[in-house]
Amino acid sequence: MSPTNRTVVVTGIGATTPLGGDSASTWEGLMAGRSGIKPLEGERFAELPVRIAALAAVDPGDVLPRPLARKLDRSAQFALIAAREAWADAGYTGKAGEDEKIRPERLGSVIASGIGGVITLLDQYDVLKDKGVRRVSPHTVPMLMPNGPAANVGLEVNAQAGVHTPVSACASGAEAIGYAVEMIRTGRADVVLAGGTEAAIHPLPIAAFANMMAMSKSNDEPEKASRPYDTARDGFVLGEGAGVVVLESAEHAAARGARVYCEVLGQGLSADSHHIAQPEPTGRGIAAAMQNLLDSTDLKPSEVVHLNAHATSTPQGDVAEIKALRQVLGDDLDHVAISATKSMTGHLLGGAGGIETVATVLALHHRMAPPTINIDELDEAVDADIVRDKPRELPEGSIAAVNNSFGFGGHNVVLAFRSV
């Protein structure tokens, strides 16, 4: 098929998060303003400076058959669960080729992870040290590969148009969705499963993030620890899980009579080139990504009524994002209802763009913006309309929403969606 510029739509969603084991329960948790952050139990976490995290509400081992689960890293387990839900939600009943609505060579998988199979890597190193060479699992390499989740989702649905894994730290999941959009627009695929996953709740990553002074140490009140835009915010809270969407060309979706959640307008990309871990304080790079989105799509600032912010609860990052939005959107920022869902889910690193895309799609679909919780005193530098404590209705008519994702290394990805 020759290159085209086809319209891309969302036809399926799936998630497993700290708020619920599927997209419906996750959305319910978001609407209720419920925190998924809890104390970490067990001796191995006892001496850490950070002893809280947003663990998945449903353990993947309780969902997947044991013979399958033991061959997958936890990150791949989450991805597979979310992908299965999204695939069924889109109306597909079997893998490509078995379900005649999609041919294998027209189907892709783009599932990102910021860290990959880090739990497998660390646990199997412990096995090597404590029990010897012969006890190391022969599945270790496929389990620890960052592309393992994408590959296993691709195998699940028989995706042959391409299986890909962008790795851009906390922007990974959003970049995966943007990459999938381009696969469809250029004619390489008709349907792509895309999103992000992460499972890194282990003493080593937590100790490392804590020593960087990046994480909240509010161990005594875990449900209040993630507090974007609040004057007392002191860092992010690590979460785990996955969010996956089924993206499809509008023509393909219409031909099979699929239900459509929204249109994907496109993506904006940039790099800060400032610091490996610190955000650029003026928001220059974020603003460039937002401007790139506007320049490469027909989106107008006046259309944007909702934004799911990256907003991790770090002192610098939260303000830099708002500065960037004001730079590009100007007075139009005043009518954008901003939600910071990490206040409830924690920060899923490479999975954040996946679950926050699911939240953005559902916000458009239900015309409701999720709340941001834990703002006792709004930072005076936050010059924007933050949805606080309870959901807010979004306007009728044609409206657009944006999802922001930024990562260590200065990666900036902005995704835009329009109601249908």
VMD Tcl script that draws the C-alpha trace (Angstrom):
set ca {
  {0.00 0.00 0.00}
  {1.35 3.43 -0.92}
  {1.97 6.03 1.81}
  {-1.11 7.97 2.86}
  {-2.17 10.40 5.57}
  {-5.07 8.41 6.94}
  {-7.25 9.40 9.89}
  {-6.47 7.32 13.00}
  {-9.05 6.42 15.63}
  {-9.12 4.60 18.96}
  {-11.34 1.51 18.91}
  {-10.24 -0.35 22.04}
  {-8.78 0.35 25.49}
  {-7.24 -1.81 28.19}
  {-5.48 -1.18 31.48}
  {-4.31 -2.72 34.71}
  {-3.25 -0.13 37.25}
  {-2.98 0.68 40.96}
  {-6.67 1.64 40.83}
  {-8.08 -1.45 39.15}
  {-7.40 -4.57 37.12}
  {-9.08 -3.24 33.98}
  {-9.97 0.06 32.32}
  {-13.46 0.27 33.82}
  {-12.31 -0.09 37.43}
  {-9.38 2.26 36.78}
  {-11.75 4.92 35.43}
  {-14.07 4.40 38.40}
  {-11.12 4.94 40.76}
  {-10.09 8.10 38.92}
  {-13.59 9.52 39.06}
  {-13.81 8.73 42.78}
  {-10.50 10.48 43.47}
  {-9.11 7.37 45.11}
  {-5.40 6.95 45.84}
  {-3.75 3.68 44.85}
  {-0.62 4.35 46.92}
  {0.08 2.07 49.87}
  {2.88 1.10 52.28}
  {5.40 -1.44 50.99}
  {5.43 -4.48 53.23}
  {8.25 -6.95 53.75}
  {11.72 -6.99 55.19}
  {13.47 -6.05 51.95}
  {11.77 -2.63 51.93}
  {12.12 -1.95 55.65}
  {15.42 -0.01 55.53}
  {14.64 2.06 52.45}
  {14.14 5.82 52.76}
  {10.99 5.39 50.63}
  {8.59 2.68 51.77}
  {5.49 3.48 49.71}
  {4.43 2.70 46.16}
  {1.38 2.32 43.92}
  {1.20 -1.45 43.51}
  {-1.16 -2.93 40.93}
  {-4.65 -3.40 42.36}
  {-4.82 -6.89 40.83}
  {-1.71 -9.03 40.81}
  {-1.04 -10.37 37.29}
  {-0.29 -13.79 38.76}
  {-3.94 -14.00 39.75}
  {-5.04 -13.37 36.16}
  {-2.64 -15.24 33.90}
  {-2.17 -19.03 33.92}
  {0.87 -19.98 35.99}
  {2.76 -21.73 33.12}
  {2.49 -18.53 31.07}
  {3.18 -16.10 33.91}
  {6.41 -17.80 34.96}
  {7.86 -17.16 31.49}
  {7.08 -13.43 31.53}
  {8.58 -10.56 33.47}
  {6.01 -8.65 35.51}
  {6.14 -5.79 32.95}
  {5.19 -8.19 30.15}
  {2.44 -9.70 32.30}
  {0.84 -6.29 32.75}
  {1.17 -5.51 29.04}
  {-0.45 -8.77 28.00}
  {-3.40 -8.28 30.37}
  {-4.03 -4.73 29.15}
  {-3.60 -5.74 25.50}
  {-6.07 -8.62 25.83}
  {-8.68 -6.26 27.26}
  {-8.08 -3.66 24.54}
  {-8.20 -6.27 21.78}
  {-11.52 -7.67 22.99}
  {-12.88 -4.16 23.60}
  {-12.15 -3.31 19.96}
  {-14.35 -6.23 18.91}
  {-11.69 -8.72 17.81}
  {-12.37 -12.32 18.75}
  {-9.09 -14.02 17.88}
  {-5.60 -13.35 16.63}
  {-5.07 -11.86 13.20}
  {-5.80 -14.39 10.49}
  {-8.14 -16.37 12.73}
  {-10.32 -13.28 13.08}
  {-10.96 -12.41 9.44}
  {-11.45 -8.70 10.24}
  {-7.65 -8.17 10.29}
  {-4.79 -9.72 8.34}
  {-1.52 -10.45 10.20}
  {0.60 -8.40 7.81}
  {-1.64 -5.35 8.48}
  {-1.36 -5.54 12.29}
  {1.37 -4.07 14.51}
  {2.39 -3.98 18.18}
  {4.18 -1.02 19.78}
  {4.50 -1.48 23.53}
  {7.07 0.56 25.43}
  {8.81 0.23 28.76}
  {11.21 2.69 30.29}
  {13.23 0.07 32.17}
  {12.14 -3.34 30.85}
  {12.52 -6.56 32.81}
  {14.44 -5.08 35.72}
  {12.79 -7.31 38.34}
  {13.77 -10.42 36.39}
  {17.33 -9.14 35.98}
  {17.80 -8.36 39.68}
  {16.04 -11.46 40.96}
  {17.95 -13.80 38.67}
  {21.24 -12.21 39.72}
  {20.28 -13.07 43.30}
  {19.58 -16.64 42.17}
  {23.02 -16.80 40.53}
  {24.75 -15.57 43.68}
  {22.76 -17.62 46.18}
  {21.98 -20.86 44.33}
  {24.47 -21.12 41.49}
  {24.61 -21.08 37.69}
  {22.37 -24.07 37.06}
  {19.43 -22.49 38.89}
  {19.27 -19.40 36.66}
  {16.08 -19.55 34.60}
  {16.53 -20.32 30.89}
  {13.77 -17.77 30.28}
  {15.82 -14.93 31.78}
  {16.95 -13.23 28.56}
  {13.51 -13.11 26.86}
  {12.06 -11.93 30.18}
  {14.52 -9.08 30.80}
  {14.55 -7.70 27.24}
  {12.88 -4.25 27.07}
  {11.13 -5.42 23.89}
  {9.71 -8.46 25.69}
  {6.27 -6.89 26.35}
  {5.87 -5.74 22.73}
  {7.04 -9.10 21.42}
  {4.67 -11.07 23.64}
  {1.72 -8.87 22.71}
  {2.70 -9.29 19.05}
  {2.77 -13.07 19.45}
  {-0.58 -12.98 21.22}
  {-2.36 -11.34 18.26}
  {-0.10 -12.52 15.39}
  {1.13 -9.02 14.54}
  {3.37 -9.10 11.46}
  {3.40 -5.47 10.26}
  {6.02 -4.67 12.90}
  {6.71 -5.05 16.61}
  {8.49 -2.08 18.20}
  {9.67 -0.76 21.57}
  {10.53 2.93 21.90}
  {12.57 3.57 25.06}
  {12.53 7.19 26.22}
  {12.23 6.91 30.01}
  {8.91 8.26 31.29}
  {7.86 9.39 27.78}
  {8.11 5.84 26.41}
  {4.43 4.87 26.50}
  {3.34 8.08 24.78}
  {6.08 7.75 22.18}
  {4.86 4.21 21.45}
  {1.38 5.53 20.72}
  {2.77 8.27 18.49}
  {4.88 5.71 16.61}
  {1.81 3.52 16.12}
  {-0.11 6.47 14.67}
  {2.64 6.94 12.08}
  {2.57 3.23 11.21}
  {-1.08 3.62 10.26}
  {-0.78 7.00 8.58}
  {2.03 5.87 6.32}
  {0.12 2.78 5.26}
  {2.32 0.18 6.96}
  {-0.51 -1.11 9.14}
  {-4.28 -0.86 9.48}
  {-4.40 -1.69 13.20}
  {-1.81 -1.33 15.97}
  {-1.89 -2.26 19.64}
  {0.06 0.50 21.39}
  {0.87 1.65 24.90}
  {3.25 1.37 27.80}
  {4.02 -0.88 30.74}
  {6.28 -0.85 33.77}
  {7.07 -3.01 36.79}
  {10.01 -1.68 38.77}
  {8.84 -1.77 42.39}
  {12.03 -3.35 43.74}
  {14.45 -2.14 46.42}
  {17.23 -1.18 44.00}
  {15.26 1.18 41.70}
  {13.51 2.69 44.72}
  {16.80 3.27 46.55}
  {18.33 4.79 43.41}
  {15.43 7.16 42.75}
  {15.33 8.10 46.43}
  {19.04 8.93 46.49}
  {18.45 11.21 43.49}
  {15.94 13.08 45.69}
  {13.28 12.39 43.05}
  {10.75 10.50 45.20}
  {8.39 11.51 47.96}
  {9.36 10.29 51.42}
  {5.89 10.77 52.93}
  {5.90 7.24 54.30}
  {3.42 8.00 57.10}
  {0.65 9.18 54.76}
  {1.05 7.22 51.52}
  {-2.35 8.17 50.08}
  {-1.35 11.86 50.33}
  {2.23 11.48 49.08}
  {1.62 12.24 45.40}
  {0.53 15.88 45.37}
  {1.03 17.63 42.01}
  {1.04 21.43 42.13}
  {0.81 21.54 45.94}
  {3.32 23.76 47.73}
  {4.39 20.77 49.88}
  {5.08 18.38 46.99}
  {8.37 16.53 47.42}
  {8.68 14.08 44.54}
  {6.91 11.29 42.70}
  {5.63 7.93 43.92}
  {6.55 4.84 41.91}
  {3.66 2.91 40.35}
  {3.24 -0.18 38.18}
  {0.86 -1.46 35.53}
  {0.05 -0.96 31.86}
  {-2.25 0.91 29.51}
  {-2.87 -0.16 25.91}
  {-5.07 1.21 23.13}
  {-6.11 -0.26 19.80}
  {-5.43 2.29 17.07}
  {-7.01 1.81 13.67}
  {-7.39 3.65 10.40}
  {-10.82 5.26 10.24}
  {-11.54 3.42 6.98}
  {-10.72 0.04 8.48}
  {-12.79 0.73 11.58}
  {-15.79 1.86 9.50}
  {-15.57 -1.15 7.19}
  {-15.98 -3.54 10.10}
  {-18.54 -1.40 11.95}
  {-16.30 -0.76 14.96}
  {-17.23 1.50 17.88}
  {-14.90 4.54 17.90}
  {-13.87 6.31 21.11}
  {-12.16 9.30 19.52}
  {-9.81 10.44 16.77}
  {-6.04 10.62 17.32}
  {-4.90 13.95 15.90}
  {-1.18 13.33 16.22}
  {1.90 13.93 18.29}
  {4.42 16.65 19.06}
  {8.05 15.76 19.84}
  {11.10 17.57 21.12}
  {14.21 17.16 23.29}
  {15.38 19.54 26.04}
  {19.15 19.04 25.59}
  {19.47 20.42 29.10}
  {20.27 17.68 31.67}
  {20.06 13.90 31.91}
  {17.55 14.04 34.78}
  {16.55 17.63 35.61}
  {13.75 19.35 33.67}
  {14.57 22.48 31.71}
  {13.18 25.11 34.12}
  {11.64 27.51 31.59}
  {9.66 24.78 29.83}
  {11.39 25.53 26.52}
  {11.49 21.90 25.34}
  {7.93 21.16 26.41}
  {6.74 24.27 24.60}
  {8.58 23.13 21.47}
  {6.79 19.77 21.58}
  {3.43 21.47 22.00}
  {4.16 23.85 19.12}
  {5.28 20.90 16.98}
  {1.91 19.27 17.66}
  {0.03 22.40 16.58}
  {2.20 22.83 13.48}
  {1.82 19.23 12.35}
  {-1.96 18.85 12.90}
  {-5.11 20.89 12.36}
  {-5.57 21.28 16.13}
  {-6.37 24.81 17.26}
  {-5.65 25.98 20.83}
  {-9.27 27.08 21.16}
  {-10.39 23.45 20.71}
  {-8.40 22.10 23.67}
  {-10.64 21.78 26.72}
  {-8.81 19.09 28.69}
  {-5.21 18.11 29.38}
  {-3.82 15.15 31.30}
  {-0.59 16.65 32.61}
  {2.69 14.86 33.18}
  {2.74 16.49 36.65}
  {4.79 14.03 38.69}
  {4.83 16.11 41.92}
  {8.43 17.26 41.55}
  {9.05 20.89 42.58}
  {10.64 21.94 39.26}
  {8.84 19.75 36.76}
  {5.27 20.67 37.64}
  {5.90 24.40 37.22}
  {7.96 24.03 34.03}
  {5.07 22.20 32.37}
  {2.58 24.96 33.23}
  {5.01 27.63 31.99}
  {5.30 25.80 28.67}
  {1.54 25.50 28.27}
  {1.10 29.21 28.90}
  {3.86 30.06 26.40}
  {2.16 28.16 23.57}
  {-1.54 28.34 24.36}
  {-1.60 31.87 25.79}
  {-5.05 32.92 27.01}
  {-6.52 29.68 25.59}
  {-4.96 27.87 28.54}
  {-7.62 29.48 30.73}
  {-10.34 27.19 29.31}
  {-8.30 23.97 29.61}
  {-9.33 21.71 32.50}
  {-6.06 20.16 33.68}
  {-5.98 16.79 35.46}
  {-2.93 15.26 37.14}
  {-3.90 11.62 37.52}
  {-0.52 10.61 38.96}
  {-1.90 12.01 42.21}
  {-3.91 8.76 42.33}
  {-1.96 6.20 40.28}
  {1.57 7.22 41.15}
  {4.11 7.45 38.35}
  {4.30 4.38 36.10}
  {7.46 5.60 34.31}
  {7.30 4.05 30.82}
  {3.74 2.93 31.50}
  {2.52 6.43 32.34}
  {1.83 7.49 28.76}
  {-0.19 4.32 28.26}
  {-2.54 4.58 31.21}
  {-2.82 8.36 30.88}
  {-3.79 7.98 27.24}
  {-6.52 5.58 28.35}
  {-7.63 8.21 30.89}
  {-7.58 10.97 28.24}
  {-9.59 8.86 25.77}
  {-12.17 8.08 28.45}
  {-12.33 11.73 29.50}
  {-13.32 12.65 25.93}
  {-15.66 9.67 25.62}
  {-17.51 10.40 28.88}
  {-16.90 14.18 28.69}
  {-15.58 14.19 32.23}
  {-12.18 15.36 33.46}
  {-10.73 13.35 36.37}
  {-9.81 15.24 39.54}
  {-6.37 15.99 40.93}
  {-6.23 15.05 44.60}
  {-4.01 16.15 47.49}
  {-3.76 19.85 46.64}
  {-4.06 21.57 50.01}
  {-2.32 24.76 48.91}
  {-1.89 25.45 45.21}
  {1.56 26.68 44.20}
  {1.16 30.33 43.18}
  {3.38 29.66 40.15}
  {0.72 27.31 38.74}
  {-1.11 29.75 36.48}
  {-3.75 27.35 35.15}
  {-7.15 25.78 35.82}
  {-6.48 22.57 37.79}
  {-9.41 20.18 38.28}
  {-9.31 19.61 42.04}
  {-10.94 16.99 44.29}
  {-13.93 16.08 42.10}
  {-14.52 15.39 38.39}
  {-15.60 18.15 36.04}
  {-17.94 17.97 33.04}
  {-16.42 18.83 29.67}
  {-18.30 20.84 27.02}
  {-20.57 19.42 24.33}
  {-19.71 19.60 20.63}
  {-16.35 18.92 19.00}
  {-13.63 19.11 21.65}
  {-9.99 18.08 21.93}
  {-7.77 16.80 24.73}
  {-4.00 16.51 25.17}
  {-1.81 14.05 27.06}
  {1.70 15.14 28.08}
  {4.60 12.78 28.82}
  {8.21 13.75 29.56}
  {11.22 11.64 30.50}
  {14.74 11.63 31.88}
  {17.08 12.54 29.06}
  {14.87 15.46 28.07}
  {12.32 13.51 26.00}
  {9.03 15.36 25.40}
  {5.95 13.78 23.81}
  {2.56 15.45 23.45}
  {-0.45 13.52 22.11}
  {-3.73 15.05 20.98}
  {-7.20 13.51 20.59}
  {-10.54 14.83 19.28}
  {-14.07 13.73 20.12}
  {-16.21 12.00 17.50}
}
mol new
graphics top color blue
foreach p $ca { graphics top sphere $p radius 0.5 }
foreach p [lrange $ca 0 end-1] q [lrange $ca 1 end] { graphics top cylinder $p $q radius 0.2 }
display resetview
